[in-house]
Amino acid sequence: MSSEQRVVDERGKAAFQSPAAEDVVVRATGEETDGRYDMVEVTIPPGPAVTPLHVHHDNDEAMYVVEGEVTVRLGEDRHVLETGAYAMAPRGLPHTYRNSGEGPARVLFVYTPGNHWQYLRETGERGPVEDESDIEALLPILEEYGIEMVGPPMDGPRAEEP
């Protein structure tokens, strides 16, 4: 186990866009946490929901809303998370999210164990998702990271009430 201190400035370890056209800033990686966790900040723009209902088979996903409002679906339940709220999607639980507020939402995601954040970078390199065929093209990458798409994004635009 590493006992090194780590300090990361506002630029993070890496910055890029996800396939859902979200700004991603990597705060910590499994490489530097001895595989324990990744920490990723995502800015979710208002507009149509993009992220399909999915399952992480190998990782737990925690979400903390830094700013804004996000609706999450955990299994069959929907929850509106406002600034300061937290949700956990344990591995194996179908989940998705959308910005349900008026402006951008910033969410801190923590994946355990670590070394999972790279799926966002690899899928983001393919460009933004514009239709279902774009999602299908990402499936081989997602499968490598133990992610399975099990349904469509949440209904309606991000700014629509659940």
N, CA and C of each residue as an Amber inpcrd file, in Angstrom:
protein
   486
   0.8430000  -1.1710000   0.0000000   0.0000000   0.0000000   0.0000000
   0.8930000   1.2400000   0.0000000   0.5320000   2.2100000  -0.8200000
   1.3080000   3.4380000  -0.9300000   0.9780000   4.3810000   0.2230000
   2.0160000   5.0100000   0.7600000   1.7860000   6.0040000   1.8110000
   2.1350000   7.4030000   1.3120000   2.2900000   7.5410000  -0.0090000
   2.6130000   8.8410000  -0.5750000   1.4260000   9.7910000  -0.4870000
   1.7290000  11.0550000  -0.1780000   0.6920000  12.0820000  -0.2150000
   0.4100000  12.4260000  -1.6700000  -0.8180000  12.8510000  -1.9330000
  -1.1990000  13.2400000  -3.2940000  -1.9730000  14.5460000  -3.2200000
  -1.5960000  15.4850000  -4.0520000  -2.3220000  16.7450000  -4.1860000
  -2.4950000  16.9840000  -5.6840000  -3.7250000  17.2720000  -6.0990000
  -4.0270000  17.5030000  -7.5070000  -4.7280000  18.8470000  -7.6110000
  -4.2570000  19.7090000  -8.5070000  -4.8770000  21.0300000  -8.6410000
  -6.1760000  20.9460000  -9.4440000  -6.7850000  22.1030000  -9.7130000
  -8.1060000  22.1440000 -10.3460000  -8.1190000  21.5510000 -11.7530000
  -6.9610000  21.4210000 -12.3850000  -6.9120000  20.8500000 -13.7350000
  -7.0300000  19.3370000 -13.7240000  -6.7850000  18.7140000 -12.5680000
  -6.8870000  17.2700000 -12.4540000  -5.7230000  16.5490000 -13.0980000
  -5.8340000  15.2500000 -13.1950000  -4.8110000  14.3820000 -13.7870000
  -4.9550000  14.3280000 -15.3020000  -6.1940000  14.4440000 -15.7720000
  -6.5110000  14.4030000 -17.2000000  -7.8560000  15.0720000 -17.3890000
  -8.0910000  15.6000000 -18.5810000  -9.3740000  16.2290000 -18.8970000
  -9.7350000  15.8820000 -20.3420000 -11.0130000  15.5610000 -20.5640000
 -11.4780000  15.1790000 -21.8930000 -13.0050000  15.2160000 -21.8910000
 -13.6110000  14.9160000 -23.0360000 -15.0710000  14.8260000 -23.1100000
 -15.4970000  13.3670000 -23.1830000 -16.5680000  13.0450000 -22.4520000
 -17.1350000  11.7020000 -22.5100000 -17.9180000  11.5510000 -23.8120000
 -18.3430000  10.3360000 -24.1480000 -19.1630000  10.1770000 -25.3460000
 -20.5280000  10.8450000 -25.2240000 -20.9250000  11.2240000 -23.9970000
 -22.1890000  11.9320000 -23.7820000 -21.9760000  13.4490000 -23.8320000
 -20.8210000  13.8990000 -24.3610000 -20.4760000  15.3290000 -24.4680000
 -20.4330000  15.9990000 -23.1000000 -19.9720000  15.2460000 -22.0970000
 -19.8010000  15.7720000 -20.7450000 -18.3210000  16.0740000 -20.5490000
 -18.0240000  17.1790000 -19.8710000 -16.6370000  17.4840000 -19.5380000
 -16.2140000  16.6120000 -18.3670000 -15.0850000  15.9280000 -18.5110000
 -14.5800000  15.0030000 -17.5030000 -13.2150000  15.4910000 -17.0210000
 -13.0400000  15.5520000 -15.7050000 -11.7420000  15.8510000 -15.0970000
 -11.4250000  14.7020000 -14.1460000 -10.3240000  14.0230000 -14.4040000
  -9.9060000  12.9020000 -13.5630000  -9.1480000  13.4690000 -12.3760000
  -9.6360000  13.1830000 -11.1700000  -9.0270000  13.6950000  -9.9310000
  -8.0500000  12.6970000  -9.3160000  -8.3700000  11.4080000  -9.3890000
  -7.4810000  10.3690000  -8.8530000  -7.7050000   9.1010000  -9.6630000
  -6.6430000   8.3370000  -9.8530000  -6.7320000   7.1040000 -10.6220000
  -6.3430000   5.9140000  -9.7540000  -6.8140000   4.7580000 -10.1680000
  -6.4450000   3.5340000  -9.4760000  -4.9430000   3.2900000  -9.4970000
  -4.2720000   3.7880000 -10.5310000  -2.8270000   3.6320000 -10.6140000
  -2.1380000   4.2740000  -9.4190000  -2.6660000   5.3660000  -8.9190000
  -2.0300000   6.0740000  -7.8020000  -2.6740000   5.7830000  -6.4540000
  -3.7700000   5.0210000  -6.4460000  -4.4160000   4.6630000  -5.1720000
  -4.2870000   3.1600000  -4.9020000  -3.2790000   2.5750000  -5.5030000
  -3.0540000   1.1280000  -5.3600000  -4.2910000   0.3320000  -5.7510000
  -5.0110000   0.8330000  -6.7620000  -6.1690000   0.1290000  -7.2760000
  -7.4260000   0.2530000  -6.4480000  -7.3900000   1.0470000  -5.3790000
  -8.5420000   1.1300000  -4.4780000  -9.7180000   1.9080000  -5.0740000
  -9.4510000   3.0280000  -5.7500000 -10.5550000   3.8290000  -6.2840000
 -10.0680000   4.7710000  -7.3780000 -11.0280000   5.2710000  -8.1520000
 -10.8550000   6.3870000  -9.0850000 -11.8010000   7.4780000  -8.6240000
 -11.4310000   8.7360000  -8.8570000 -12.3150000   9.8670000  -8.5760000
 -12.3540000  10.7300000  -9.8390000 -13.5660000  10.9320000 -10.3530000
 -13.7560000  11.6270000 -11.6170000 -14.8580000  12.6650000 -11.4520000
 -14.5870000  13.9070000 -11.8620000 -15.6100000  14.9570000 -11.8380000
 -16.1740000  15.1170000 -13.2420000 -17.5020000  15.0880000 -13.3500000
 -18.1780000  15.1760000 -14.6370000 -19.1360000  16.3610000 -14.6130000
 -19.0580000  17.2100000 -15.6320000 -20.0190000  18.3030000 -15.8020000
 -21.0190000  17.8620000 -16.8520000 -22.2770000  17.7350000 -16.4270000
 -23.3450000  17.2270000 -17.2770000 -24.1410000  18.4180000 -17.8030000
 -24.1220000  18.6430000 -19.1110000 -24.8500000  19.7880000 -19.6530000
 -26.3540000  19.5360000 -19.6720000 -27.1450000  20.6130000 -19.6650000
 -28.5830000  20.4340000 -19.8770000 -28.8030000  19.9740000 -21.3140000
 -29.9170000  19.3510000 -21.5640000 -30.2200000  18.8360000 -22.9020000
 -30.7330000  17.4160000 -22.7960000 -30.8820000  16.7370000 -23.9220000
 -31.4200000  15.3700000 -23.9000000 -30.5360000  14.4210000 -23.0990000
 -31.1630000  13.4770000 -22.4130000 -30.4180000  12.4460000 -21.6840000
 -29.6960000  11.5650000 -22.6870000 -28.4590000  11.1690000 -22.3820000
 -27.6460000  10.3920000 -23.3120000 -27.2280000   9.0420000 -22.7320000
 -26.8610000   8.9880000 -21.4640000 -26.2980000   7.7800000 -20.8730000
 -27.3620000   6.6890000 -20.7240000 -27.1840000   5.5450000 -21.4270000
 -28.1700000   4.4710000 -21.3140000 -28.1660000   3.8280000 -19.9270000
 -29.2510000   3.1410000 -19.6150000 -29.3100000   2.3220000 -18.4120000
 -28.2360000   1.2500000 -18.5600000 -27.3930000   1.1160000 -17.5420000
 -26.2610000   0.2030000 -17.6460000 -25.9200000  -0.4210000 -16.3010000
 -25.0830000  -1.4590000 -16.3600000 -24.6460000  -2.1840000 -15.1760000
 -23.1250000  -2.2440000 -15.1980000 -22.5070000  -1.9500000 -14.0540000
 -21.0800000  -2.1900000 -13.8700000 -20.9810000  -3.5360000 -13.1480000
 -20.3900000  -4.5250000 -13.7940000 -20.2910000  -5.8490000 -13.1850000
 -19.1160000  -5.9710000 -12.2210000 -18.1090000  -5.1040000 -12.3770000
 -16.8810000  -5.2420000 -11.5930000 -16.6050000  -4.0710000 -10.6550000
 -17.4480000  -3.0220000 -10.6980000 -17.1730000  -1.8170000  -9.9200000
 -18.4290000  -1.2650000  -9.2720000 -18.2490000  -0.6550000  -8.1100000
 -19.2960000   0.1440000  -7.4850000 -19.1150000   1.5820000  -7.9750000
 -20.2170000   2.3300000  -8.0720000 -20.1580000   3.7140000  -8.5320000
 -20.8890000   4.6060000  -7.5380000 -20.1420000   5.5010000  -6.9020000
 -20.7320000   6.4810000  -5.9960000 -20.8340000   7.8160000  -6.7250000
 -21.9000000   8.5650000  -6.4530000 -22.1360000   9.8610000  -7.0980000
 -22.4160000  10.9080000  -6.0320000 -21.6890000  12.0070000  -6.0860000
 -21.9020000  13.1280000  -5.1660000 -22.1370000  14.3700000  -6.0130000
 -23.2740000  15.0350000  -5.8340000 -23.6120000  16.2110000  -6.6260000
 -22.9220000  17.4280000  -6.0090000 -21.9440000  17.9500000  -6.7280000
 -21.1930000  19.1260000  -6.2890000 -22.0090000  20.3860000  -6.5400000
 -22.7180000  20.3950000  -7.6740000 -23.4910000  21.5760000  -8.0630000
 -24.5860000  21.1490000  -9.0250000 -25.7790000  21.6970000  -8.8500000
 -26.8660000  21.4340000  -9.7760000 -27.8440000  20.3960000  -9.2610000
 -28.5690000  19.7910000 -10.2030000 -29.5890000  18.7940000  -9.8810000
 -29.4940000  17.6530000 -10.8820000 -29.4520000  16.4520000 -10.3600000
 -29.3290000  15.2620000 -11.1870000 -30.3910000  14.2600000 -10.7410000
 -31.0820000  13.6760000 -11.6960000 -31.9970000  12.5800000 -11.3920000
 -31.2710000  11.2880000 -11.7050000 -31.2600000  10.3710000 -10.7420000
 -30.6280000   9.0710000 -10.9510000 -31.6920000   7.9870000 -10.9060000
 -31.4800000   6.9930000 -11.7050000 -32.3080000   5.7820000 -11.6480000
 -31.4090000   4.6880000 -11.1050000 -31.8190000   4.1030000 -10.0050000
 -31.1160000   2.9870000  -9.3740000 -32.0850000   1.8220000  -9.3540000
 -31.8630000   0.8300000 -10.2030000 -32.8460000  -0.2350000 -10.3590000
 -34.1150000   0.3570000 -10.9410000 -35.2300000   0.1740000 -10.2490000
 -36.5070000   0.7350000 -10.7070000 -36.8280000   2.0760000 -10.0420000
 -36.0150000   2.4990000  -9.0920000 -36.2850000   3.7250000  -8.3330000
 -35.5930000   4.9280000  -8.9430000 -36.2900000   6.0710000  -8.8960000
 -35.7160000   7.3430000  -9.3370000 -35.5890000   8.2700000  -8.1370000
 -34.4850000   9.0060000  -8.1090000 -34.2190000   9.9410000  -7.0270000
 -33.6900000  11.2350000  -7.6200000 -34.1980000  12.3600000  -7.1310000
 -33.6800000  13.6650000  -7.5370000 -32.6200000  14.0620000  -6.5180000
 -31.4060000  14.2510000  -6.9870000 -30.2820000  14.6300000  -6.1370000
 -29.9450000  16.0900000  -6.3850000 -30.0030000  16.8870000  -5.3390000
 -29.6150000  18.2910000  -5.4490000 -28.2160000  18.4620000  -4.8740000
 -27.6660000  19.6570000  -4.9880000 -26.3250000  19.9380000  -4.5020000
 -26.1280000  19.3710000  -3.1020000 -25.0540000  18.6030000  -2.9270000
 -24.7330000  18.0070000  -1.6400000 -25.2690000  16.6030000  -1.4430000
 -26.0940000  16.1090000  -2.3600000 -26.6700000  14.7680000  -2.2180000
 -25.7250000  13.7130000  -2.7920000 -25.9290000  12.4820000  -2.3290000
 -25.0680000  11.3580000  -2.6690000 -25.9280000  10.1520000  -3.0060000
 -25.4540000   9.3370000  -3.9460000 -26.1170000   8.0670000  -4.2590000
 -25.0450000   7.0240000  -4.5510000 -25.3890000   5.7640000  -4.3160000
 -24.4730000   4.6630000  -4.5700000 -25.1440000   3.6470000  -5.4690000
 -24.4650000   3.2850000  -6.5540000 -24.9240000   2.2140000  -7.4360000
 -23.9440000   1.0560000  -7.2810000 -24.2840000   0.0900000  -6.4190000
 -23.3660000  -1.0410000  -6.2470000 -23.2900000  -1.8710000  -7.5310000
 -22.1700000  -2.5400000  -7.6910000 -22.0000000  -3.3710000  -8.8900000
 -23.1970000  -4.2980000  -9.0480000 -23.6010000  -4.4600000 -10.3060000
 -24.7330000  -5.3410000 -10.6090000 -26.0800000  -4.6510000 -10.6380000
 -26.1710000  -3.4000000 -10.1470000 -27.4560000  -2.6890000 -10.1240000
 -27.5810000  -1.8160000 -11.3760000 -28.6160000  -2.0190000 -12.1920000
 -28.8210000  -1.1430000 -13.3380000 -29.0310000   0.2990000 -12.8720000
 -28.3740000   1.2410000 -13.5530000 -28.4830000   2.6450000 -13.1640000
 -28.1920000   3.5600000 -14.3530000 -28.6470000   4.7830000 -14.2210000
 -28.3410000   5.8420000 -15.1740000 -28.6390000   7.1650000 -14.4840000
 -28.4030000   8.2530000 -15.1900000 -28.6230000   9.5820000 -14.6180000
 -28.8890000  10.5830000 -15.7430000 -29.4010000  11.7170000 -15.3400000
 -29.5540000  12.8400000 -16.2760000 -29.5880000  14.1360000 -15.4880000
 -29.1990000  15.1890000 -16.1240000 -29.2750000  16.5170000 -15.5340000
 -30.7480000  16.9180000 -15.5620000 -31.3660000  17.0930000 -14.4180000
 -32.7800000  17.4750000 -14.3630000 -32.9370000  18.9280000 -13.9470000
 -31.8440000  19.6740000 -13.9670000 -31.8820000  21.0870000 -13.6250000
 -31.8480000  21.9670000 -14.8470000 -31.7890000  23.2680000 -14.5980000
 -31.7910000  24.2620000 -15.6760000 -30.4020000  24.4850000 -16.2760000
 -29.3570000  24.4000000 -15.4430000 -27.9980000  24.6580000 -15.9170000
 -27.1360000  23.4200000 -15.8000000 -25.8400000  23.5610000 -16.0690000
 -24.9300000  22.4200000 -15.9450000 -24.9270000  21.8710000 -14.5170000
 -24.6960000  20.5770000 -14.4030000 -24.5690000  19.9150000 -13.0990000
 -23.1620000  19.3270000 -13.0110000 -22.5260000  19.4850000 -11.8530000
 -21.2050000  18.8820000 -11.6240000 -21.3620000  17.7520000 -10.6220000
 -20.8620000  16.5770000 -11.0010000 -20.9940000  15.3820000 -10.1710000
 -19.6260000  14.7470000 -10.0070000 -19.3100000  14.3750000  -8.7750000
 -18.0860000  13.6570000  -8.4740000 -18.4380000  12.1720000  -8.4150000
 -17.8120000  11.3840000  -9.2840000 -18.0170000   9.9390000  -9.3200000
 -16.7980000   9.2660000  -8.7000000 -17.0270000   8.2690000  -7.8640000
 -15.9490000   7.4590000  -7.3070000 -16.2450000   6.0140000  -7.6810000
 -15.2770000   5.3860000  -8.3510000 -15.3930000   3.9870000  -8.7510000
 -14.4810000   3.1410000  -7.8780000 -15.0210000   2.0510000  -7.3260000
 -14.2000000   1.1180000  -6.5590000 -14.4180000  -0.2880000  -7.1100000
 -13.3900000  -1.0830000  -7.2810000 -12.0010000  -0.6720000  -7.1800000
 -11.6320000   0.2760000  -8.3110000 -10.4020000   0.7560000  -8.2640000
  -9.9280000   1.7440000  -9.2340000  -9.5580000   1.1590000 -10.5830000
  -9.0010000   2.0310000 -11.4160000  -8.5920000   1.7160000 -12.7890000
  -9.7840000   1.4770000 -13.7050000 -10.9110000   2.0880000 -13.3660000
 -12.1350000   1.9510000 -14.1540000 -12.3860000   3.1920000 -15.0140000
 -11.8730000   4.3380000 -14.6150000 -12.1250000   5.6140000 -15.2990000
 -11.7150000   5.5820000 -16.7640000 -10.7980000   4.7110000 -17.1250000
 -10.2680000   4.7010000 -18.4860000 -11.3310000   4.3890000 -19.5390000
 -12.4200000   3.7220000 -19.1270000 -13.4790000   3.4670000 -20.1050000
 -14.0560000   4.7790000 -20.6250000 -14.1240000   5.7950000 -19.7630000
 -14.6370000   7.0990000 -20.2050000 -13.7130000   7.7270000 -21.2420000
 -12.4240000   7.6480000 -20.9920000 -11.4610000   8.2150000 -21.9390000
 -11.5110000   7.4660000 -23.2640000 -11.4800000   6.1460000 -23.2070000
 -11.4650000   5.3600000 -24.4360000 -12.7350000   5.5350000 -25.2610000
 -13.8870000   5.5640000 -24.6080000 -15.1260000   5.7610000 -25.3580000
 -15.2460000   7.2020000 -25.8370000 -14.7440000   8.1610000 -25.0580000
 -14.7750000   9.5600000 -25.4670000 -13.9250000   9.8340000 -26.6920000
 -12.8660000   9.0640000 -26.8720000 -12.0020000   9.2360000 -28.0400000
 -12.7300000   8.9080000 -29.3360000 -13.8100000   8.1610000 -29.2410000
 -14.6030000   7.8110000 -30.4280000 -15.5060000   8.9530000 -30.8830000
 -15.6340000   9.9970000 -30.0630000 -16.4950000  11.1160000 -30.4070000
 -17.8350000  11.0100000 -29.7130000 -18.6600000  12.0400000 -29.8560000
 -19.9350000  12.0640000 -29.1330000 -20.9370000  11.0420000 -29.6740000
 -21.7920000  10.5750000 -28.7760000 -22.8820000   9.6700000 -29.1390000
 -24.0090000  10.5150000 -29.7050000 -24.3900000  10.2170000 -30.9310000
 -25.4790000  10.9660000 -31.5600000 -26.6970000  10.0990000 -31.8200000
 -26.4930000   8.7850000 -31.9210000 -27.6300000   7.8850000 -32.1180000
 -27.2650000   6.4930000 -31.6180000 -28.2060000   5.5680000 -31.7440000
 -28.0180000   4.2240000 -31.1990000 -26.8350000   3.4930000 -31.8260000
 -26.5460000   3.7650000 -33.1080000 -25.4150000   3.0850000 -33.7480000
 -24.0930000   3.5070000 -33.1080000 -24.0100000   4.7400000 -32.6250000
 -22.8060000   5.1830000 -31.9260000 -22.6060000   4.4130000 -30.6300000
 -23.7040000   4.1500000 -29.9170000 -23.6200000   3.3700000 -28.6740000
 -23.1750000   1.9460000 -28.9900000 -23.7310000   1.3610000 -30.0340000
 -23.3530000   0.0050000 -30.4140000 -21.8650000  -0.0900000 -30.7320000
 -21.2960000   0.9360000 -31.3380000 -19.8680000   0.9400000 -31.6610000
 -18.9950000   0.9590000 -30.4060000 -19.5540000   1.4430000 -29.2780000
 -18.8010000   1.5110000 -28.0200000 -18.8630000   0.2140000 -27.2180000
 -19.7650000  -0.6850000 -27.5620000 -19.9930000  -1.8890000 -26.7580000
 -18.7300000  -2.7260000 -26.5220000 -17.8720000  -2.9440000 -27.5280000
 -16.6630000  -3.7380000 -27.2530000 -15.7610000  -3.1090000 -26.1810000
 -15.6480000  -1.7910000 -26.1810000 -14.8360000  -1.1150000 -25.1560000
 -15.4970000  -1.2830000 -23.7920000 -16.7970000  -1.0470000 -23.7300000
 -17.5150000  -1.1520000 -22.4630000 -17.4370000  -2.5670000 -21.8940000
 -17.5500000  -3.5620000 -22.7520000 -17.4600000  -4.9540000 -22.2940000
 -16.1060000  -5.2420000 -21.6570000 -15.0370000  -4.6550000 -22.2000000
 -13.6970000  -4.8350000 -21.6210000 -13.6460000  -4.3610000 -20.1720000
 -14.4640000  -3.3640000 -19.8450000 -14.4890000  -2.7940000 -18.4960000
 -15.6440000  -3.3270000 -17.6560000 -16.2920000  -4.3900000 -18.1220000
 -17.3540000  -5.0170000 -17.3390000 -18.6320000  -4.2040000 -17.2810000
 -18.8940000  -3.4110000 -18.3320000 -20.1030000  -2.5800000 -18.3770000
 -21.0500000  -3.1480000 -19.4260000 -22.3010000  -3.3300000 -19.0360000
 -23.3180000  -3.8660000 -19.9290000 -24.4560000  -2.8630000 -20.0670000
 -24.8280000  -2.5430000 -21.2980000 -25.9720000  -1.6730000 -21.5570000
 -27.2310000  -2.5290000 -21.4720000 -28.1900000  -2.0940000 -20.6330000
 -29.3860000  -2.9040000 -20.4120000 -30.6890000  -2.1600000 -20.7270000
 -30.5940000  -0.9030000 -21.1700000 -31.8010000  -0.1530000 -21.4930000
 -31.4630000   1.2170000 -22.0380000 -32.4780000   1.9610000 -22.4300000
 -32.2590000   3.2920000 -23.0070000 -31.9520000   4.3350000 -21.9270000
 -31.5350000   5.5270000 -22.3670000 -31.4000000   6.6390000 -21.4130000
 -32.7540000   6.9430000 -20.7810000 -32.7460000   7.7380000 -19.7120000
 -34.0050000   8.1550000 -19.1070000 -34.8410000   8.9010000 -20.1250000
 -36.1390000   8.7740000 -20.0040000 -37.0520000   9.4220000 -20.9400000
 -36.9130000  10.9250000 -20.8930000 -37.0510000  11.5420000 -22.0690000
 -37.1710000  12.9820000 -22.1650000 -35.8540000  13.7230000 -21.9910000
 -35.9170000  15.0210000 -22.1660000 -34.7210000  15.8490000 -22.0190000
 -34.2750000  15.8980000 -20.5770000 -33.0370000  16.2560000 -20.3760000
 -32.4910000  16.3440000 -19.0320000 -33.2680000  17.3330000 -18.1620000
 -33.7760000  18.3870000 -18.7540000 -34.4500000  19.4230000 -17.9670000
 -35.9100000  19.0630000 -17.6430000 -36.3890000  17.9160000 -18.1210000
 -37.7730000  17.4930000 -17.8670000 -37.8560000  16.7970000 -16.5130000
 -38.9340000  16.9710000 -15.8240000 -39.1170000  16.3150000 -14.5190000
 -39.2480000  14.8130000 -14.7110000 -38.7650000  14.0030000 -13.7450000
 -38.8590000  12.5340000 -13.8650000 -40.2820000  12.0500000 -13.7790000
